[in-house]
Amino acid sequence: MKTTPEHDARIANMKFSSVYPHYVNKVEKKGRTKEELHQVIEWLTGYDEKKVQELIDEQVTFETFFANAKLHPNAHLIKGVICGYRIEEIETKLTKEARYLDKLIDELAKGRKMEKILRQQK
């Protein structure tokens, strides 16, 4: 399923700070912790908890959030459907990266083991 330019622009311009509380709420409602959420965010982006808070305070967009991130080399292993889109088929880099984060948070909320979420190779 292809994303539209309007969809991609909406994600690019969305403020990370407006979505972050929803991430926290989603994982905590399912019995996971904020610390686990930060572990997932740091694995994907390289941002520690302090940096995430700075980005929230700066009201950065997802475009800025991912432009400065150092994506984990195993991020390409994140596959599946999230928000109606098959991640592997998303062509726009930023939209794909945002969906990577959505998928990881979804897996965390669904109780998946951390080593599976973090795509750790045996």
N, C-alpha and C positions, 0 to 999 in steps of 0.2 A: 504494500500500500504506500503510495507516494504522499509525501507531505506537500502542502501548498505553500507558496511564498508567504501568504498571510499567516499561516500557522507558524512557519519558521520565524517570521518577524515578531509574532506575539511572544514566542518563547525567548527570543533574543532580548526583547525589551522588558520582560518580566523581572521584577526585583527579587533577588534571592531572599531578601528579608521578609517578603510577603509570603513566601512558600515555606520557609524554614519552620515556623511554628506548626504548620500542618504536618511536616515530617516528624517533629517531636511528638505531637499528639497521636499520630498514627502508630508509631512504634510503642509508645508508652501504654496506649490503650490495649495493645496486644501483649503486654507483659515484658517488653524489651526496654532497655534503658537508653537514656540520652548519651551515655558514654559509648554504648554500642553503636549508636547512630554516628557519633563522631569518629569512631574507629572506621566505619564504612566510608564516610566522607573523606577521611584522611587517606585511606587506601586508594580511593579513586582519584583524588585531586592533589594529594600532597599537602593539603591545608590542615594544620593542627587546630585544636579547639580555639586557641587564641586568635589565629588568623581568620577562622570562620566568624568569630565575634567581630573582628575589625571589618570584615566585608559586610556583615549585617549592619554595623554602625554607619558604614560609608554608603549604604543603600545601593550597592552595585547591582547591575543587571546580570542576567545569566550570561550574556555575551561577555561582559568583563570578567565574571566569575570563572568561566571556562577558558577565556583567552590567557589568563595568567596561571592556570592550573598546569600541573605536570601530571598528565594522565598516566595511570599505572600501565606498564607494558602488557599486562594481562587483561586490560579492559575489553579488548576485542573478543574475549571469551564470554562476555555477557551477551546472552542471546535470549530470544523468546518474544512474547507479545506483551506490550505495556501500553495502556491508554489507546488500545485499538490498533497499534502499529507494531509490525514485526521489526525489531531493532536492526537485524541484519540487512533489512531492505531500505533503511532510512539513508538517504544520500547526503543530506545537509549535515556537515560535521557537528555544528553546535546543537542541532536538534537531536542527533544521535547521542552526543555526550550528556545532554539533559535527560534523555530517556535511559541512559546507563544508570544515572543516579536514581531515577524513579524506580527502575527495576531492582536495584540493590536494596532500596528502602522497602519496597514491596516484599522482597524475599526475607528481609529482617523481620518485618511485621508478621509474616506468615510462619515464623518460627524456624526458618532454615538455619542449619548450623553455620557458625561464623566461618569456618574453614571452607565451606562450600560457597558462601557468599563472596568471600575474598579470593575465589578462584585459585586456591593454593594447590599446586601440583604435588603429587606424591612421588 
